[in-house]
């Protein structure tokens, strides 16, 4: 359970009186680590101020409730449209960032979406410029990787299993 505004008021008063974290946690019937985390996260300079702590907590909470870009209908349709036009996920992500001045969706998120097993029937990988179902590993790079890191025990076992 999250710390309530009235509890933050009490914490601020008790900190100003010099009570220890353990004593505050005992009075609020909370774990000492909860009070310690609260005081570290929501400090205002070197002091704990209840109003500031509540505002910071609310801001943090509002950020977590943002809709994931992939769930946003306009981002979904934009990505799908540009994939059908032959754009790469890097191009789509870069264009959205240029257009809106901030990262809207990361290109790796688009790749994860394309290769998501739940969306396998849509065959979204066919829209990629290469048109391959999965990127094939380059045998030369595997050998190079094994050569460079052959002293590591787990890598040697991994190289031998290929």
Secondary structure, 3 states (H helix, E strand, C coil): CCCCHHHHHHHHHHHHCCCCHHHHHHHHCCCHHHHHHHHHHCCECCECCHHHHHHHHHHHHHHHCCCCHHHCHHHHHHHHHHHHCCCCHHHHHHHHHHHHCCCCCCHHHHHHHHCCHHHHHHCHHHHCCCCCCCCCCCHHHHHHHHHHCCCCHHHHHHHHCC
